[in-house]
Amino acid sequence: MLHPDRFFSAEPSQRDIARALYALVKDLPIVSPHGHTDPAWFARNEAFPDAASLFIKPDHYIFRMLYSQGIEMERLGIARRDGVPVETDNRKIWKLFADHWHLFRGTPSSIWFSHALETVFGVTETFSSKNADAIFDTINSELATPEFRPRALFERFNIEVIATTESPIDALNHHQALATDPWQTAGLKTGERKGLPRVVTAYRPDPVVDPEFEGFAQNLFRLGELTGEDTQHYHGYIRALETRRAFFKKLGATSTDHGHPNAETYDLTDIEAAALYDRALEGELDDDECDLFRGHMLVEMARMSCEDGLVMQLHPGSYRNHNEKVFDSFGRDKGADIPRRTDYVHSLKPLLNRFGNSKSFSMIVFTLDETSYTRELAPLAGHYPALKLGPAWWFHDSIEGMLRFRHSTTETAGFYNTVGFNDDTRAFLSIPARHDLARRIDCRYLAQLVAERRLSDDDAAEVAVDLAYRLAKAAYKL
């Protein structure tokens, strides 16, 4: 199924150049600096249960498409919040997926899934209803062997380091177990990377900085329990956040991550912030005041990053849980998040005025609003020393999305105000597929520049390696 020249230009001379560039990067180690894989997989190293649990249930790219065609999530085994029974026959779930495989034609999900079938499980026939049972059995048989345990796949995929993402009120039990596990502390069997932290965490404070996050007051109480600070008062709350950052950093964290609805930042006084905080605890803030508090906390997080060195990531512009029925029944992250227009020039100004010129601060900004790349984000990143652009994200983590990103940003921000690639996925087996796609698309873009004599062969070769490997390590301090 996998053609060796897939995703390269159809123009012969550019395809030849892309092929040569890709040969330089295809076997480089994977640096996965931001994502949402489960650290329990690596701490426990238990066998994955079956194909449906591995490919379908954790992947909102898959079940959002199926849901869009009228397939109830209960039929896909997605657990409900109210305990209503859902489908538990994973073979039946797999067959349902196969019966609707045609829905994924032309999508990144088709690329990732086909890559995993062939490169991980050796399945070289096109997935369909006719062979679904046989493929299900093949995958399940392989998953029962030691070679397909999470750690074995981690090494087989040539992953050098991966960051998961956890809340400040997560006890980080799995990361604490990994911190003393010989698999992590001794490096690979060859000893080439002895002592390198291979599975690290990242600090995502949304549940305790967003007054609209469900259970906000209870989350703050738990934060106080974990830190011994009085989170019923603003200054105790700030100390508690700093304490948890230090704990995350001790367990390998090099970054924070912020999934705010917009990019608004506000530099409030302590008195103003404390007054807002008191009312947030009581659930009394209106929508504008929630934005004001979140925006202030982004500036506070930037201040803390200047002090502790954690790289700050901002992922704004998603209207979370747009489908209230799905949210009420199934909870967060069920494919109902929708991109929205986002302003960066005005919104980031208070934060950048304070920290944008600081050598001790580094901020990586992503967007779901592609119209902002050329107009706002590339010019901002092309000026402020502290600001870098994250790669094409989420709905734009695709062939056309990656190409649009390079075409929109390179002439203004260059390559070196970007940070390479991160997969940002919950689906473990899609990681090598996503990195392979990103490497191929970057080589395709570079090949066009070389063919048009806008970039030399030597420069293109160096940039290809930087985009595939070096930039992510440097930007995320890995």
C-alpha positions in Angstrom: 0.0 0.0 0.0 2.8 2.4 0.8 4.5 3.8 -2.3 8.1 4.9 -1.6 7.5 8.3 -3.3 4.2 9.0 -1.5 3.3 12.6 -0.9 6.2 14.0 -3.0 5.6 16.3 -5.9 4.4 14.7 -9.2 6.9 16.9 -11.0 9.9 14.6 -11.7 12.8 16.9 -10.9 11.3 18.0 -7.6 10.4 14.4 -6.7 14.0 13.3 -7.3 15.3 16.1 -5.0 12.7 15.3 -2.3 13.6 11.6 -2.5 17.3 12.5 -1.8 16.5 14.8 1.1 14.1 12.2 2.6 16.9 9.6 2.6 18.8 11.9 5.0 16.0 12.2 7.6 13.8 9.1 7.3 15.7 7.1 9.9 16.4 9.9 12.4 15.2 9.3 15.9 11.7 10.6 16.7 11.5 13.5 19.2 7.9 13.8 20.3 7.9 17.0 22.5 4.2 17.4 22.9 1.4 14.9 23.0 -1.3 13.1 24.9 -0.2 9.4 25.1 -0.9 7.6 28.4 2.2 7.4 30.6 0.6 4.2 32.2 1.4 2.4 28.9 5.2 2.9 29.5 5.2 2.6 33.3 3.2 -0.6 33.4 4.3 -2.0 30.0 1.2 -4.1 29.7 0.0 -5.6 26.5 -2.5 -3.5 24.5 -5.8 -5.3 24.7 -7.0 -5.4 21.1 -7.1 -3.6 17.8 -10.3 -1.6 18.5 -9.0 -0.4 21.9 -5.7 0.6 20.3 -6.9 2.3 17.1 -10.5 3.5 17.6 -11.4 4.3 21.2 -8.6 6.7 21.9 -8.6 8.5 18.6 -11.1 11.3 18.2 -10.0 11.8 14.6 -11.7 8.4 13.9 -14.8 8.6 15.9 -15.7 12.2 15.0 -15.8 11.2 11.4 -18.0 8.1 12.1 -20.2 10.2 14.4 -20.6 12.8 11.6 -22.2 10.0 9.5 -24.8 9.2 12.2 -22.9 6.4 14.0 -23.6 6.6 17.7 -20.5 6.7 19.9 -22.1 4.0 22.1 -21.7 1.6 19.1 -18.0 2.4 19.1 -17.5 1.6 22.8 -17.0 5.1 23.9 -17.8 5.2 27.6 -20.6 7.4 28.7 -20.5 9.7 31.8 -23.8 8.4 33.1 -22.9 4.8 33.0 -25.4 3.9 30.3 -24.1 0.6 28.7 -22.1 0.9 25.5 -20.9 -1.7 23.0 -18.3 -4.0 24.6 -17.8 -6.4 21.7 -14.5 -5.0 20.2 -14.7 -7.2 17.1 -18.1 -5.8 16.3 -16.7 -2.2 16.8 -13.8 -3.1 14.5 -16.2 -4.4 11.9 -18.3 -1.3 12.1 -15.1 0.8 11.5 -14.2 -1.4 8.5 -17.7 -1.1 7.0 -17.3 2.7 7.0 -13.6 2.9 6.0 -14.5 4.7 2.8 -15.4 7.7 4.9 -11.7 8.3 5.5 -10.6 8.5 1.9 -8.4 11.6 1.4 -8.0 12.2 5.1 -4.8 12.1 7.3 -6.5 9.3 9.3 -6.3 7.1 6.3 -2.6 7.8 5.9 -1.8 7.2 9.5 -3.9 4.0 9.8 -2.5 2.5 6.6 1.0 3.3 7.6 0.5 1.5 11.0 -1.1 -1.6 9.4 1.8 -2.1 7.0 4.8 -1.0 9.0 3.8 -2.3 12.4 1.7 -5.3 11.6 2.8 -6.3 8.1 -0.7 -5.9 6.6 -0.2 -5.0 2.9 -3.8 -5.4 1.6 -6.3 -2.6 1.6 -8.5 -2.6 4.7 -12.1 -3.5 4.0 -15.2 -5.2 5.4 -14.1 -8.5 3.7 -10.7 -8.8 5.5 -11.6 -6.9 8.8 -11.9 -10.1 10.8 -8.6 -11.5 9.6 -6.8 -8.2 10.2 -8.4 -8.0 13.7 -7.1 -11.4 14.5 -3.6 -10.7 13.1 -3.3 -7.5 15.1 -4.6 -9.2 18.3 -2.2 -12.1 17.9 0.7 -9.7 17.5 -0.3 -7.6 20.5 -0.2 -10.6 22.7 3.6 -11.0 22.1 6.4 -9.2 24.0 7.5 -7.5 20.8 4.3 -5.5 20.8 4.4 -4.2 24.3 4.5 -0.4 24.7 8.2 -0.3 25.5 9.2 -2.6 22.7 7.2 -0.5 20.2 8.7 2.7 21.7 12.2 1.4 20.8 11.1 -0.1 17.5 9.7 3.3 16.5 13.1 4.8 17.3 11.5 7.3 19.7 14.2 9.1 21.6 12.0 11.1 24.0 8.3 11.6 24.3 6.4 14.1 26.5 2.9 13.3 27.8 0.6 16.1 29.2 -0.8 16.2 32.7 -2.8 18.5 35.0 -1.3 20.1 38.1 -3.7 18.0 40.2 -2.4 14.7 38.7 -0.3 12.9 41.2 2.0 11.8 38.4 2.3 8.3 39.8 3.3 6.8 36.5 6.0 9.4 35.9 7.3 8.8 39.5 7.5 5.1 38.7 9.3 5.7 35.5 11.8 8.0 37.3 13.4 5.0 39.0 12.7 2.4 36.3 15.9 0.9 34.7 14.2 1.0 31.3 14.2 4.8 31.5 17.3 5.4 33.7 19.6 3.1 31.8 18.7 4.2 28.3 18.6 1.9 25.4 20.1 -1.6 25.5 23.1 -0.3 23.6 23.8 2.3 26.3 24.1 5.0 23.6 21.8 7.4 25.4 22.4 6.3 29.0 20.6 8.4 31.5 18.4 10.3 29.0 14.9 10.9 30.3 12.8 9.2 27.6 9.2 9.7 28.9 8.7 13.1 30.5 5.6 15.0 31.5 4.4 18.5 30.6 2.5 20.9 32.8 -1.1 21.7 31.6 -2.8 23.9 34.2 -6.1 24.5 32.4 -8.2 22.8 35.1 -6.9 25.2 37.7 -6.6 28.5 35.7 -9.8 28.4 33.7 -12.8 29.4 35.8 -15.1 27.8 33.2 -13.4 24.4 33.5 -15.8 21.9 35.1 -15.1 21.4 38.8 -12.9 24.5 39.0 -13.4 25.1 42.8 -12.9 21.4 43.6 -9.8 21.4 41.4 -8.3 24.3 43.5 -9.1 22.4 46.7 -7.2 19.4 45.4 -4.3 21.7 44.3 -4.1 22.9 47.9 -4.1 19.3 49.2 -1.2 18.4 47.0 0.9 21.4 47.8 0.0 22.3 51.4 -0.9 25.8 50.3 -4.0 27.8 51.1 -5.6 28.0 47.7 -8.7 29.8 49.1 -6.5 32.9 48.7 -4.8 34.2 45.6 -1.2 34.3 46.9 -1.5 30.8 48.2 -2.9 29.8 44.8 0.1 31.3 43.0 2.5 29.5 45.3 0.7 26.2 44.8 1.1 26.6 41.0 4.8 27.3 41.4 5.2 24.3 43.7 3.6 21.9 41.2 5.7 23.3 38.4 8.8 22.5 40.4 7.5 18.9 40.9 6.8 18.5 37.2 10.2 19.8 36.4 11.8 17.3 38.8 10.1 14.5 36.8 11.5 15.7 33.5 9.1 18.4 32.4 10.7 21.0 30.1 7.4 22.6 29.0 4.0 23.9 29.9 0.9 23.8 27.7 -2.1 26.1 27.7 -5.3 25.3 25.8 -7.1 28.6 26.1 -10.2 29.5 24.0 -8.3 32.6 22.8 -4.9 34.2 23.0 -5.9 37.2 25.2 -3.4 38.2 27.8 -3.8 40.8 30.6 -1.2 42.2 33.0 -3.3 42.9 36.1 -2.1 44.1 39.5 -2.1 41.6 42.3 -5.1 43.4 43.9 -7.1 43.2 40.7 -6.2 39.5 40.2 -7.0 38.6 43.8 -10.4 40.2 43.5 -11.2 38.2 40.4 -9.9 35.0 42.0 -12.2 35.4 45.0 -15.2 35.7 42.7 -14.0 32.9 40.5 -14.0 30.6 43.6 -17.6 31.5 44.1 -18.5 30.9 40.4 -19.5 34.5 40.0 -17.5 35.6 36.9 -19.2 36.4 33.6 -17.7 35.4 30.2 -15.6 38.6 29.9 -14.2 38.3 33.4 -13.3 34.6 32.8 -11.3 35.8 29.7 -9.7 38.5 31.9 -8.7 36.0 34.6 -7.4 33.4 32.0 -5.5 36.2 30.2 -3.9 37.3 33.5 -2.8 33.8 34.3 -1.1 33.4 30.9 1.1 36.4 31.9 1.7 34.8 35.3 2.7 31.5 33.6 5.1 33.5 31.4 6.6 35.1 34.6 7.0 31.6 36.1 8.6 30.3 32.9 11.2 33.1 33.1 12.1 31.9 36.6 12.0 28.1 36.2 13.0 27.8 32.5 10.0 25.8 31.3 9.1 26.4 27.7 5.6 27.8 27.4 3.2 26.5 24.7 -0.1 28.2 23.8 -2.8 26.3 21.9 -5.7 28.8 21.5 -8.6 29.1 19.2 -10.6 25.9 19.8 -14.3 26.2 20.7 -14.2 23.3 23.1 -17.2 20.9 23.4 -19.3 22.7 20.8 -21.8 19.8 20.8 -23.4 20.1 24.2 -25.2 16.8 23.9 -21.9 14.9 23.3 -20.2 16.7 26.1 -23.0 16.0 28.6 -23.0 12.3 27.6 -19.4 11.6 27.0 -17.3 14.4 28.4 -14.3 16.3 26.9 -12.2 15.4 23.9 -14.8 13.6 21.9 -14.3 15.3 18.5 -16.6 18.2 19.1 -14.0 20.9 19.3 -14.2 23.5 16.4 -11.6 26.1 15.2 -12.5 29.7 15.7 -11.0 33.1 14.6 -8.2 34.2 16.8 -6.4 37.5 17.2 -2.7 37.5 18.2 -1.4 41.0 17.5 -3.5 42.7 20.1 -4.1 39.7 22.4 -0.4 38.8 23.0 0.8 42.4 23.3 0.6 42.6 27.1 2.5 39.4 27.5 5.1 40.2 24.9 5.6 43.7 26.2 6.8 42.2 29.5 8.6 39.1 28.3 8.9 39.0 24.5 12.5 40.4 24.6 13.7 38.3 27.5 16.4 35.7 26.9 15.1 33.6 29.8 11.7 33.2 28.2 10.6 30.9 25.3 7.0 30.7 24.0 5.7 28.4 21.2 2.4 29.6 19.7 0.0 27.3 17.7 -3.1 28.3 15.8 -6.2 26.7 14.3 -6.9 30.0 12.5 -4.7 29.7 9.4 -5.6 33.2 8.2 -3.4 34.5 11.0 -0.1 32.9 9.8 0.9 35.4 7.2 -0.9 38.4 8.7 0.1 38.0 12.4 2.0 35.0 13.6 4.9 34.9 11.1 5.6 38.7 11.6 5.4 38.3 15.4 7.8 35.3 15.4 10.0 37.1 12.9 10.6 39.9 15.4 10.2 38.8 19.1 13.2 36.7 20.3 11.1 34.8 22.8 8.4 33.7 20.3 8.4 30.6 18.0 5.8 29.1 15.8 4.5 25.6 16.5 3.8 23.4 13.5 0.5 23.0 11.7 -1.8 21.7 14.4 -4.8 19.5 14.8 -7.2 20.1 11.8 -4.2 21.2 9.8 -1.9 18.3 10.6 -2.2 17.1 7.1 -0.5 17.2 3.7 -2.2 20.4 2.6 -2.1 22.0 6.0 1.6 21.4 6.4 2.3 22.8 3.0 0.1 25.9 3.7 2.1 26.4 6.9 5.4 26.5 5.1 4.2 28.7 2.3 2.6 31.1 4.7 5.4 31.5 7.3 8.8 30.8 5.7 9.4 34.0 3.8 8.6 36.1 6.9 9.7 34.0 9.9 12.2 31.7 8.2 12.7 28.0 9.3 14.5 28.8 12.5 11.7 30.7 14.2 9.7 27.4 13.9 10.2 24.4 16.1 10.1 21.3 13.8 7.3 18.9 14.3 5.3 17.5 17.2 2.6 14.8 16.8 0.2 16.0 19.5 -1.6 12.6 19.5 -3.3 10.2 21.9 -2.9 7.4 19.3 0.5 5.8 20.0 0.7 3.8 16.8 0.2 6.9 14.7 3.3 8.6 16.0 5.8 7.2 13.4 3.2 7.7 10.7 2.8 11.4 11.6 6.5 12.0 11.8 7.1 10.3 8.5 4.4 12.4 6.8 5.8 15.6 8.3 9.3 14.7 7.1 8.1 13.9 3.6 6.1 17.1 3.3 9.1 19.2 4.5 11.3 17.5 2.0 8.7 18.1 -0.7 8.7 21.8 0.2 12.4 22.1 0.3 12.7 20.3 -3.0 10.6 23.0 -4.6 12.9 25.7 -3.3 16.0 23.8 -4.6 14.4 23.2 -8.0 13.6 26.9 -8.3 17.1 27.8 -7.3 15.8 29.5 -4.1 17.9 27.2 -1.8 21.1 25.4 -2.4 21.3 21.6 -2.1 23.6 21.8 0.9 21.3 24.3 2.7 18.3 22.2 2.0 20.0 19.1 3.4 20.8 20.9 6.6 17.3 22.4 7.0 15.7 18.9 6.4 17.6 17.5 9.4 16.9 20.5 11.5 13.2 20.3 10.8 13.0 16.6 11.4 15.1 16.4 14.6 17.3 19.3 15.8 14.8 22.1 16.1 12.4 20.2 18.4 15.2 19.2 20.7 16.5 22.7 20.9 13.1 24.5 21.3 11.8 22.1 24.0 15.2 21.9 25.8 15.4 18.2 25.2 
